[in-house]
Amino acid sequence: MTTDLKSAAPKIDKIAVSAYTIPTDFPESDGTIEWNKTTIVLVEVRSNHVSGLGYTYASSSAAKLIHEVLEETVQGHDAMDVSGAWMKMVQAVRNVGRPGIASTAISAVDISLWDLKAKLLRLPLVKLLGAVREAIPIYGSGGFTSYSIEQLRNQLSGWARAGIGMVKMKIGRAPDEDPGRVHSARGAIGPGVQLFVDANGAYSRKQALWFARRFEADDVRWFEEPVSSDDLAGLRLIRDQGPAGMNIAAGEYGYDANYFRRMLESGAVDVLQADATRCLGITGFMQAAALCVARSMPLSAHTAPTVHMHTCCSQPPAVHLEYFHDHVRIEKMLFDGAPEPRNGKLAPDLSRPGLGIDLRRRDAEKYEVR
């Protein structure tokens, strides 16, 4: 007796998408923009009465694109063949314009498909991907330029007291104030915690190089986007001529493997950043990781800690992930099972399948974008 494996394969039979806009707990800004709310776009896919959950942090227009283009693309697809669904989605948005909103939309669907597959197999996502470590270090991230010195010091020192060994602050909005803010932050966290800074591309090349040398006095170990991430020559300048103990990082705005390849080939960074909620999902994140492996380059995950905890624990070049204030707050508000750090690390809960989270619908409803 033979079994028709093709007909027995679980099919994607339902896709639902929703968006929620959540006010920040305090006005926030970095070196180039200001904001007071964050939108999360959620995708739920179902197969055999099992539901997978994925999301991206993007405009609610991503939800419309998912509804109008991607739903019919993956409807009926084999739930086990995530890579096949990913390829179909990438092809479907060719005339829409894939970088940007389309990539975030694909990311949300792709993450939901990986979550669904892991749940169908009754595995934590990290086990499906293949764990290479039990936990991944985090760095506390916030320190917005809108914060007073007191707020900055309290937030960063709070993470340090909680056992988080790396913290990051924003700079670049008022450059003349940056050396003083960085010095105050160093005093708040003490000498045993690594201090990171992020200019979000606010500086010019020579300005960034000058600040890099100033920040060396406060033992800044990480300078993120000292110039625009599109200025690969500028990043390379800062990397080559800045302090030897200061890593230059960029990549959070990468939407595909070609972006990461160009950044790595240019020698622009010491650490590549990637964001699974932007770079075509977990599938795209693993492509970025493969590029890093080929070049012996460390990889760091940008924001969305609940998703990146699993991906970073499965990818050899991953060194840490960003424990971003906004997203930590939102994920704890909306999801049961959102992870809590221990000893400065996040570890997947191996007793829960998939991403290990469930949407708290009643808590989310009041924020839903109609």
Stockholm file with secondary structure:
# STOCKHOLM 1.0

chainA/1-370         MTTDLKSAAPKIDKIAVSAYTIPTDFPESDGTIEWNKTTIVLVEVRSNHVSGLGYTYASSSAAKLIHEVLEETVQGHDAMDVSGAWMKMVQAVRNVGRPGIASTAISAVDISLWDLKAKLLRLPLVKLLGAVREAIPIYGSGGFTSYSIEQLRNQLSGWARAGIGMVKMKIGRAPDEDPGRVHSARGAIGPGVQLFVDANGAYSRKQALWFARRFEADDVRWFEEPVSSDDLAGLRLIRDQGPAGMNIAAGEYGYDANYFRRMLESGAVDVLQADATRCLGITGFMQAAALCVARSMPLSAHTAPTVHMHTCCSQPPAVHLEYFHDHVRIEKMLFDGAPEPRNGKLAPDLSRPGLGIDLRRRDAEKYEVR
#=GR chainA/1-370 SS CCCCHHHHSCBCCEEEEEEEEEEEEEEEECSSCEEEEEEEEEEEEEETTEEEEEEEESCTHHHHHIIIIIHHHHTTCBTTCHHHHHHHHHHHTTTTCIIIIIHHHHHHHHHHHHHHHHHHTTCBHHHHHCCSCSCEEEEEECCCTTSCHHHHHHHHHHHHHTTCCEEEEECCSSGGGHHHHHHHHHHHHCTTSEEEEECTTCSCHHHHHHHHHHHGGGTEEEEECSSCTTCHHHHHHHHHHSCTTCEEEECTTCCSHHHHHHHHHTTCCSEEEECTTTTTHHHHHHHHHHHHHHTTCCEEECSCHHHHHHHHHHCTTEEEEEEEHHHHHHHHHHEETCCCCBTTEECCCTTSSBTSCEECHHHHHTTBCC
#=GC SS_cons         CCCCHHHHSCBCCEEEEEEEEEEEEEEEECSSCEEEEEEEEEEEEEETTEEEEEEEESCTHHHHHIIIIIHHHHTTCBTTCHHHHHHHHHHHTTTTCIIIIIHHHHHHHHHHHHHHHHHHTTCBHHHHHCCSCSCEEEEEECCCTTSCHHHHHHHHHHHHHTTCCEEEEECCSSGGGHHHHHHHHHHHHCTTSEEEEECTTCSCHHHHHHHHHHHGGGTEEEEECSSCTTCHHHHHHHHHHSCTTCEEEECTTCCSHHHHHHHHHTTCCSEEEECTTTTTHHHHHHHHHHHHHHTTCCEEECSCHHHHHHHHHHCTTEEEEEEEHHHHHHHHHHEETCCCCBTTEECCCTTSSBTSCEECHHHHHTTBCC
//
